[in-house]
Amino acid sequence: MESEQNVRPLQERTVFITGAGRGIGKRLALGFAAAGARIVLVARSKAELDLADLEIQHAGGNAFRIRADVRDYEQVHSAVDRARAHFGEVHIAICSAGIQGPIGPLAECQPKVWQETVETNLLGTMHTCRAVLPYMIERRHGKVIVMSGGGATTARPNFSAYAASKAAMVRFVECVAEEVREHNVQVNAMAPGGTYTSMTDEILRAGERAGWKEREDAQHVRLTGGITPDRQIQLALFLSSERSNHISGKVVHVNDDWKRLEKGHMSPDLYTLRRVQKAEKPDK
């Protein structure tokens, strides 16, 4: 766990987390609350928000819950304004709201469901960033962490909506990070790794439509729990800390040797989406 010296600064920080009612968003909310941060819980489900809030309060943390749909910019903007009125400025924003979408070959998917996946994952992230960044730019300080996922950097057949939205989110992070770099605001994507959530059960229920490898991976995650919450929390804490001020526009996986990044030089091409290499000219 973080040392007391590293944990203490979060006691005066407000963290705005979308998708905080369950899954990785909830885990990060609990972890940041334990580190002393004031947590703004944002999700669509009142029941899930109430439970997350109750768990944080019982553990001695400080939380404020807001129902909002990230697909609607006005709702997100209102949530940010309410958070600022309740806790003061938002120092850290974590975009964790997301759905897996349709599972199966694209030729058999419902276009409407495919579209809803992009609206939630990609547009929801854009809405959150658009709502918090003006305040961060004005203060010349802020951190944004966007949850990446399977398919963001490699192909993921039968999960085209999820993978395409996550890949777009990583490139979105790279673009926006450059826009706000001179304002001392850092924007990064975090890949939390395979971990047990409701999405794991969705894959298993999909059966053959998910593909044999996805089913095997999901079964393994269900049996083992996958990546532990503590490892995910530690990476998120690092990306939200002053120790990562030199890191922006990157996608960092929980399995990466990310602790070396604190003092290491960041090559422009490392921890980014794969570049397309020019084909070599054939020998004459």
VEXDREN-2710 file (C-alpha; in Angstrom, 1 decimal):
% VEXDREN-2710
k/r/px/py/pz
1/MET/0.0/0.0/0.0
2/GLU/1.0/3.7/-0.4
3/SER/3.1/5.2/2.4
4/GLU/1.5/7.8/4.7
5/GLN/3.5/10.5/2.9
6/ASN/2.0/9.5/-0.5
7/VAL/-1.5/9.0/0.8
8/ARG/-1.9/12.3/2.7
9/PRO/-2.3/14.6/-0.3
10/LEU/-5.5/12.8/-1.4
11/GLN/-7.2/14.0/1.8
12/GLU/-7.7/17.3/0.2
13/ARG/-8.6/15.9/-3.3
14/THR/-12.0/15.5/-4.9
15/VAL/-12.3/12.5/-7.3
16/PHE/-15.2/12.4/-9.8
17/ILE/-15.8/8.8/-10.9
18/THR/-18.3/7.7/-13.5
19/GLY/-19.5/4.1/-13.5
20/ALA/-18.9/4.1/-9.8
21/GLY/-21.8/1.9/-8.9
22/ARG/-20.2/-1.4/-9.7
23/GLY/-17.2/-3.1/-11.3
24/ILE/-13.8/-1.4/-11.6
25/GLY/-15.4/2.1/-11.0
26/LYS/-16.7/1.0/-7.6
27/ARG/-13.4/-0.6/-6.7
28/LEU/-11.5/2.5/-7.5
29/ALA/-14.0/4.6/-5.6
30/LEU/-13.4/2.5/-2.5
31/GLY/-9.7/2.6/-2.9
32/PHE/-9.5/6.3/-3.4
33/ALA/-11.8/6.9/-0.4
34/ALA/-9.5/4.7/1.7
35/ALA/-6.6/7.0/0.6
36/GLY/-8.5/10.0/2.0
37/ALA/-10.1/11.5/-1.1
38/ARG/-13.6/12.9/-1.3
39/ILE/-15.5/10.7/-3.7
40/VAL/-18.2/11.8/-6.2
41/LEU/-20.0/8.7/-7.2
42/VAL/-21.7/8.9/-10.6
43/ALA/-23.9/6.2/-12.2
44/ARG/-27.3/5.5/-13.6
45/SER/-28.5/3.0/-10.9
46/LYS/-29.7/4.5/-7.7
47/ALA/-29.5/1.2/-5.9
48/GLU/-25.9/0.7/-6.9
49/LEU/-25.0/4.3/-6.0
50/ASP/-26.6/3.9/-2.6
51/LEU/-24.7/0.7/-1.8
52/ALA/-21.3/2.2/-2.9
53/ASP/-22.0/5.3/-0.8
54/LEU/-22.9/3.1/2.2
55/GLU/-19.7/1.1/1.9
56/ILE/-17.6/4.2/1.7
57/GLN/-19.3/5.8/4.7
58/HIS/-19.1/2.7/6.8
59/ALA/-15.4/2.6/6.1
60/GLY/-15.0/6.1/7.4
61/GLY/-14.8/7.7/3.9
62/ASN/-16.5/10.7/2.4
63/ALA/-18.8/10.3/-0.6
64/PHE/-21.5/12.2/-2.5
65/ARG/-23.7/10.3/-5.0
66/ILE/-25.2/11.7/-8.2
67/ARG/-27.4/9.9/-10.7
68/ALA/-26.5/10.7/-14.2
69/ASP/-26.3/9.1/-17.7
70/VAL/-22.9/9.8/-19.3
71/ARG/-24.6/9.6/-22.7
72/ASP/-26.3/12.9/-21.9
73/TYR/-23.8/15.8/-21.7
74/GLU/-26.2/18.1/-19.8
75/GLN/-26.6/15.5/-17.1
76/VAL/-22.8/15.1/-16.8
77/HIS/-22.2/18.8/-16.8
78/SER/-24.9/19.2/-14.1
79/ALA/-23.2/16.4/-12.1
80/VAL/-19.9/18.2/-12.2
81/ASP/-21.5/21.5/-11.1
82/ARG/-23.2/19.7/-8.2
83/ALA/-19.9/18.0/-7.2
84/ARG/-18.1/21.4/-7.2
85/ALA/-20.9/22.9/-5.1
86/HIS/-20.7/20.1/-2.6
87/PHE/-17.0/19.4/-2.3
88/GLY/-15.3/22.2/-4.2
89/GLU/-13.1/21.8/-7.2
90/VAL/-12.8/18.4/-9.0
91/HIS/-9.1/17.5/-8.9
92/ILE/-9.3/14.0/-10.5
93/ALA/-11.8/12.6/-12.9
94/ILE/-12.0/8.9/-13.6
95/CYS/-14.0/7.8/-16.7
96/SER/-15.1/4.2/-15.8
97/ALA/-18.6/4.1/-17.1
98/GLY/-18.8/1.5/-19.8
99/ILE/-20.8/-1.4/-21.3
100/GLN/-19.6/-4.5/-23.2
101/GLY/-22.2/-4.2/-25.9
102/PRO/-23.2/-6.9/-28.4
103/ILE/-21.2/-10.2/-28.4
104/GLY/-20.9/-12.1/-31.6
105/PRO/-20.0/-11.6/-35.3
106/LEU/-20.7/-8.1/-36.6
107/ALA/-22.9/-9.6/-39.4
108/GLU/-25.3/-10.8/-36.7
109/CYS/-25.2/-7.8/-34.3
110/GLN/-28.0/-5.3/-33.9
111/PRO/-26.7/-1.9/-35.2
112/LYS/-28.7/0.0/-32.5
113/VAL/-27.0/-2.0/-29.7
114/TRP/-23.6/-1.5/-31.4
115/GLN/-24.3/2.3/-31.5
116/GLU/-25.3/2.4/-27.8
117/THR/-21.9/0.9/-26.9
118/VAL/-20.1/3.7/-28.6
119/GLU/-22.4/6.3/-27.1
120/THR/-21.7/5.0/-23.6
121/ASN/-18.0/4.2/-23.8
122/LEU/-16.7/6.9/-26.1
123/LEU/-19.2/9.7/-26.0
124/GLY/-19.6/9.2/-22.3
125/THR/-15.9/9.7/-21.8
126/MET/-15.9/12.8/-24.1
127/HIS/-18.8/14.3/-22.1
128/THR/-17.0/13.8/-18.8
129/CYS/-13.8/15.3/-20.1
130/ARG/-15.6/18.2/-21.7
131/ALA/-17.3/18.9/-18.4
132/VAL/-14.3/18.8/-16.1
133/LEU/-11.4/20.1/-18.3
134/PRO/-12.4/23.8/-18.4
135/TYR/-12.1/24.0/-14.6
136/MET/-8.9/22.1/-14.6
137/ILE/-7.4/24.4/-17.3
138/GLU/-8.5/27.5/-15.4
139/ARG/-6.7/26.2/-12.2
140/ARG/-3.8/24.9/-14.2
141/HIS/-4.0/21.5/-12.5
142/GLY/-5.9/18.3/-12.9
143/LYS/-5.8/14.6/-13.7
144/VAL/-8.0/12.5/-15.9
145/ILE/-7.9/8.7/-16.1
146/VAL/-9.9/6.9/-18.8
147/MET/-10.5/3.2/-18.4
148/SER/-9.2/1.3/-21.4
149/GLY/-10.0/-2.4/-22.0
150/GLY/-9.6/-5.5/-24.0
151/GLY/-9.4/-4.8/-27.7
152/ALA/-8.0/-1.2/-27.3
153/THR/-4.6/-2.2/-28.7
154/THR/-5.2/-5.6/-30.3
155/ALA/-8.0/-7.1/-32.4
156/ARG/-10.9/-8.7/-30.4
157/PRO/-13.2/-10.6/-32.7
158/ASN/-16.9/-10.9/-31.6
159/PHE/-16.5/-7.8/-29.5
160/SER/-16.2/-5.2/-32.3
161/ALA/-18.3/-2.5/-30.6
162/TYR/-16.4/-2.7/-27.3
163/ALA/-13.0/-3.0/-28.9
164/ALA/-13.6/-0.2/-31.4
165/SER/-14.9/2.2/-28.7
166/LYS/-12.0/1.4/-26.4
167/ALA/-9.4/1.9/-29.2
168/ALA/-11.1/5.2/-30.0
169/MET/-10.9/6.2/-26.3
170/VAL/-7.1/5.7/-26.3
171/ARG/-6.6/7.8/-29.3
172/PHE/-9.0/10.4/-27.8
173/VAL/-6.7/10.4/-24.7
174/GLU/-3.6/11.0/-26.9
175/CYS/-5.3/13.9/-28.7
176/VAL/-6.7/15.7/-25.6
177/ALA/-3.5/15.2/-23.6
178/GLU/-1.7/17.3/-26.2
179/GLU/-4.4/20.0/-26.1
180/VAL/-4.1/20.5/-22.3
181/ARG/-0.4/19.7/-21.8
182/GLU/0.6/23.4/-21.5
183/HIS/-2.1/23.8/-18.8
184/ASN/-0.5/21.3/-16.5
185/VAL/-3.4/18.8/-16.9
186/GLN/-2.5/15.2/-17.5
187/VAL/-4.8/12.8/-19.3
188/ASN/-4.0/9.0/-19.5
189/ALA/-5.7/5.7/-20.2
190/MET/-5.5/2.9/-17.8
191/ALA/-5.9/-0.8/-18.8
192/PRO/-7.1/-2.6/-15.7
193/GLY/-6.5/-6.1/-17.0
194/GLY/-8.8/-9.1/-16.9
195/THR/-10.8/-8.9/-13.6
196/TYR/-14.1/-10.4/-12.4
197/THR/-17.0/-8.1/-13.1
198/SER/-20.5/-8.5/-14.5
199/MET/-18.9/-8.4/-18.0
200/THR/-17.2/-11.7/-17.2
201/ASP/-20.6/-13.4/-16.7
202/GLU/-21.9/-11.8/-19.9
203/ILE/-19.1/-13.5/-21.8
204/LEU/-19.9/-16.9/-20.2
205/ARG/-23.6/-16.5/-20.9
206/ALA/-22.9/-15.7/-24.6
207/GLY/-21.3/-19.1/-25.1
208/GLU/-20.1/-19.9/-28.6
209/ARG/-20.9/-16.4/-29.7
210/ALA/-18.0/-15.1/-27.7
211/GLY/-15.4/-17.5/-29.2
212/TRP/-13.5/-20.3/-27.4
213/LYS/-10.6/-18.1/-26.3
214/GLU/-12.8/-15.4/-24.7
215/ARG/-14.8/-18.2/-22.9
216/GLU/-11.6/-19.8/-21.6
217/ASP/-10.3/-16.5/-20.4
218/ALA/-13.6/-15.5/-18.7
219/GLN/-13.8/-18.9/-17.0
220/HIS/-10.2/-18.4/-15.7
221/VAL/-11.1/-15.0/-14.4
222/ARG/-14.2/-16.2/-12.7
223/LEU/-12.3/-19.0/-10.9
224/THR/-9.3/-16.8/-9.9
225/GLY/-10.8/-13.3/-9.7
226/GLY/-8.3/-12.1/-12.2
227/ILE/-6.3/-8.9/-11.5
228/THR/-6.7/-7.9/-7.9
229/PRO/-8.4/-4.6/-7.0
230/ASP/-5.3/-3.5/-5.0
231/ARG/-3.1/-3.7/-8.2
232/GLN/-5.7/-1.6/-10.1
233/ILE/-6.0/0.9/-7.3
234/GLN/-2.2/1.3/-7.0
235/LEU/-1.8/2.1/-10.7
236/ALA/-4.8/4.6/-10.6
237/LEU/-3.3/6.3/-7.5
238/PHE/0.0/6.7/-9.3
239/LEU/-1.6/8.2/-12.4
240/SER/-3.5/10.6/-10.2
241/SER/-0.5/11.7/-8.2
242/GLU/2.2/14.4/-8.6
243/ARG/4.6/11.5/-9.3
244/SER/3.1/11.1/-12.7
245/ASN/3.0/14.8/-13.8
246/HIS/5.5/14.0/-16.6
247/ILE/3.2/11.2/-18.0
248/SER/0.3/12.2/-20.3
249/GLY/-1.4/10.8/-23.4
250/LYS/-0.4/7.2/-22.5
251/VAL/-2.2/3.9/-22.1
252/VAL/-0.7/2.1/-19.2
253/HIS/-1.6/-1.6/-18.4
254/VAL/-1.7/-2.8/-14.9
255/ASN/0.8/-5.6/-15.9
256/ASP/3.3/-3.1/-17.3
257/ASP/6.4/-2.3/-15.2
258/TRP/4.8/1.1/-14.5
259/LYS/6.7/1.8/-11.3
260/ARG/9.7/2.5/-13.5
261/LEU/7.9/5.3/-15.2
262/GLU/8.1/7.5/-12.1
263/LYS/11.8/8.3/-12.8
264/GLY/12.2/6.9/-16.3
265/HIS/12.3/8.8/-19.5
266/MET/9.1/8.5/-21.6
267/SER/9.7/7.8/-25.3
268/PRO/7.0/9.5/-27.4
269/ASP/6.1/6.2/-29.0
270/LEU/5.9/4.1/-25.9
271/TYR/2.6/3.3/-24.3
272/THR/0.6/4.6/-27.3
273/LEU/-1.6/3.0/-29.9
274/ARG/0.3/0.9/-32.4
275/ARG/1.8/2.9/-35.3
276/VAL/1.4/1.7/-38.9
277/GLN/4.8/1.0/-40.3
278/LYS/5.5/1.9/-43.9
279/ALA/6.2/-1.1/-46.1
280/GLU/9.7/-1.6/-47.2
281/LYS/10.4/-1.0/-50.9
282/PRO/10.9/-4.4/-52.7
283/ASP/14.4/-5.2/-53.9
284/LYS/15.0/-4.5/-57.6
END
